């Protein structure tokens, strides 16, 4: 049976729940979670006067189960904004209940509402259950590879 | 010998040169170039009151040779903005003269100046000359795959 979730924008009242979920996603993705300074920047960037992200929490029977972060990017060919999903995460105990699906559908509704030219996201190649879902909904897999330079490389770039 | 380029922000005076380069990149990447409506949105999104992208042109001896578009994305773990390069393109006749390298270095300087936590970009897997450069500068290749839903899929999502 699918659990119906209630989706609400991250606010002062649920911000701590939101950060706890980010920490759990970082653990799941084997990445370094935000430290205290990062948490304080995150608060500013989510709830401040000039938010840099859109963040939503999903609860079921009053319990926090999932969150999503997205923001707008841009396609020069389309000359339209793109809704880019940065994080979409469901707590382990709430998986396989259609909850991630509801969060994804919410993102699609947001992209539609905002007149976006496309939706995009990335998935780790080891995350087979997510990939299975993206294939099922006929998402197009890109023949592009993602590259990055970290902060230290940016600061000491000598090429 | 490397050609030194002059880099300037896209403005009303060079906007048409900028659009011509985007059309040439679209052709090079075997994608659909912006139509007239898209060009007019692009003008608004580049030069309007609320720009959605940062766009710069590079000229050598007064001739337009290259452009770059970037914008800010975000990392929830770092809680810092990321400079994301959407397009970086050098006209065919100006390649292999260190021009793309200078544009890339300009992006690194911008990322540094803006206190970004990282720089990111994507490259088509067939673009071996670009990949060679990114390997040379020790950029990290991500083990992520890019997925997308196009506008029609977003509008008629029924999953």
Boltz contact constraints between the chains, C-beta under 6 A:
constraints:
  - contact:
      token1: [A, 22]
      token2: [B, 76]
      max_distance: 6.0
  - contact:
      token1: [A, 26]
      token2: [B, 77]
      max_distance: 6.0
  - contact:
      token1: [A, 31]
      token2: [B, 77]
      max_distance: 6.0
  - contact:
      token1: [A, 34]
      token2: [B, 77]
      max_distance: 6.0
  - contact:
      token1: [A, 34]
      token2: [B, 79]
      max_distance: 6.0
  - contact:
      token1: [A, 38]
      token2: [B, 79]
      max_distance: 6.0
  - contact:
      token1: [A, 41]
      token2: [B, 79]
      max_distance: 6.0
  - contact:
      token1: [A, 42]
      token2: [B, 79]
      max_distance: 6.0
  - contact:
      token1: [A, 52]
      token2: [B, 74]
      max_distance: 6.0
  - contact:
      token1: [A, 53]
      token2: [B, 74]
      max_distance: 6.0
  - contact:
      token1: [A, 69]
      token2: [B, 76]
      max_distance: 6.0
  - contact:
      token1: [A, 71]
      token2: [B, 74]
      max_distance: 6.0
  - contact:
      token1: [A, 74]
      token2: [B, 52]
      max_distance: 6.0
  - contact:
      token1: [A, 74]
      token2: [B, 53]
      max_distance: 6.0
  - contact:
      token1: [A, 74]
      token2: [B, 71]
      max_distance: 6.0
  - contact:
      token1: [A, 76]
      token2: [B, 22]
      max_distance: 6.0
  - contact:
      token1: [A, 76]
      token2: [B, 69]
      max_distance: 6.0
  - contact:
      token1: [A, 76]
      token2: [B, 87]
      max_distance: 6.0
  - contact:
      token1: [A, 77]
      token2: [B, 26]
      max_distance: 6.0
  - contact:
      token1: [A, 77]
      token2: [B, 31]
      max_distance: 6.0
  - contact:
      token1: [A, 77]
      token2: [B, 34]
      max_distance: 6.0
  - contact:
      token1: [A, 79]
      token2: [B, 34]
      max_distance: 6.0
  - contact:
      token1: [A, 79]
      token2: [B, 38]
      max_distance: 6.0
  - contact:
      token1: [A, 79]
      token2: [B, 41]
      max_distance: 6.0
  - contact:
      token1: [A, 79]
      token2: [B, 42]
      max_distance: 6.0
  - contact:
      token1: [A, 87]
      token2: [B, 76]
      max_distance: 6.0
  - contact:
      token1: [A, 108]
      token2: [B, 154]
      max_distance: 6.0
  - contact:
      token1: [A, 108]
      token2: [B, 157]
      max_distance: 6.0
  - contact:
      token1: [A, 111]
      token2: [B, 154]
      max_distance: 6.0
  - contact:
      token1: [A, 112]
      token2: [B, 154]
      max_distance: 6.0
  - contact:
      token1: [A, 112]
      token2: [B, 155]
      max_distance: 6.0
  - contact:
      token1: [A, 117]
      token2: [B, 151]
      max_distance: 6.0
  - contact:
      token1: [A, 118]
      token2: [B, 148]
      max_distance: 6.0
  - contact:
      token1: [A, 118]
      token2: [B, 150]
      max_distance: 6.0
  - contact:
      token1: [A, 119]
      token2: [B, 149]
      max_distance: 6.0
  - contact:
      token1: [A, 119]
      token2: [B, 154]
      max_distance: 6.0
  - contact:
      token1: [A, 120]
      token2: [B, 148]
      max_distance: 6.0
  - contact:
      token1: [A, 121]
      token2: [B, 147]
      max_distance: 6.0
  - contact:
      token1: [A, 122]
      token2: [B, 144]
      max_distance: 6.0
  - contact:
      token1: [A, 122]
      token2: [B, 146]
      max_distance: 6.0
  - contact:
      token1: [A, 123]
      token2: [B, 145]
      max_distance: 6.0
  - contact:
      token1: [A, 124]
      token2: [B, 144]
      max_distance: 6.0
  - contact:
      token1: [A, 125]
      token2: [B, 143]
      max_distance: 6.0
  - contact:
      token1: [A, 125]
      token2: [B, 145]
      max_distance: 6.0
  - contact:
      token1: [A, 134]
      token2: [B, 147]
      max_distance: 6.0
  - contact:
      token1: [A, 137]
      token2: [B, 159]
      max_distance: 6.0
  - contact:
      token1: [A, 139]
      token2: [B, 147]
      max_distance: 6.0
  - contact:
      token1: [A, 139]
      token2: [B, 149]
      max_distance: 6.0
  - contact:
      token1: [A, 140]
      token2: [B, 148]
      max_distance: 6.0
  - contact:
      token1: [A, 141]
      token2: [B, 145]
      max_distance: 6.0
  - contact:
      token1: [A, 141]
      token2: [B, 147]
      max_distance: 6.0
  - contact:
      token1: [A, 142]
      token2: [B, 146]
      max_distance: 6.0
  - contact:
      token1: [A, 143]
      token2: [B, 125]
      max_distance: 6.0
  - contact:
      token1: [A, 144]
      token2: [B, 122]
      max_distance: 6.0
  - contact:
      token1: [A, 144]
      token2: [B, 124]
      max_distance: 6.0
  - contact:
      token1: [A, 144]
      token2: [B, 146]
      max_distance: 6.0
  - contact:
      token1: [A, 145]
      token2: [B, 123]
      max_distance: 6.0
  - contact:
      token1: [A, 145]
      token2: [B, 125]
      max_distance: 6.0
  - contact:
      token1: [A, 145]
      token2: [B, 141]
      max_distance: 6.0
  - contact:
      token1: [A, 146]
      token2: [B, 122]
      max_distance: 6.0
  - contact:
      token1: [A, 146]
      token2: [B, 142]
      max_distance: 6.0
  - contact:
      token1: [A, 146]
      token2: [B, 144]
      max_distance: 6.0
  - contact:
      token1: [A, 147]
      token2: [B, 121]
      max_distance: 6.0
  - contact:
      token1: [A, 147]
      token2: [B, 134]
      max_distance: 6.0
  - contact:
      token1: [A, 147]
      token2: [B, 139]
      max_distance: 6.0
  - contact:
      token1: [A, 147]
      token2: [B, 141]
      max_distance: 6.0
  - contact:
      token1: [A, 148]
      token2: [B, 118]
      max_distance: 6.0
  - contact:
      token1: [A, 148]
      token2: [B, 120]
      max_distance: 6.0
  - contact:
      token1: [A, 148]
      token2: [B, 140]
      max_distance: 6.0
  - contact:
      token1: [A, 149]
      token2: [B, 119]
      max_distance: 6.0
  - contact:
      token1: [A, 149]
      token2: [B, 139]
      max_distance: 6.0
  - contact:
      token1: [A, 150]
      token2: [B, 118]
      max_distance: 6.0
  - contact:
      token1: [A, 151]
      token2: [B, 117]
      max_distance: 6.0
  - contact:
      token1: [A, 154]
      token2: [B, 108]
      max_distance: 6.0
  - contact:
      token1: [A, 154]
      token2: [B, 111]
      max_distance: 6.0
  - contact:
      token1: [A, 154]
      token2: [B, 112]
      max_distance: 6.0
  - contact:
      token1: [A, 154]
      token2: [B, 119]
      max_distance: 6.0
  - contact:
      token1: [A, 155]
      token2: [B, 112]
      max_distance: 6.0
  - contact:
      token1: [A, 157]
      token2: [B, 108]
      max_distance: 6.0
  - contact:
      token1: [A, 159]
      token2: [B, 137]
      max_distance: 6.0
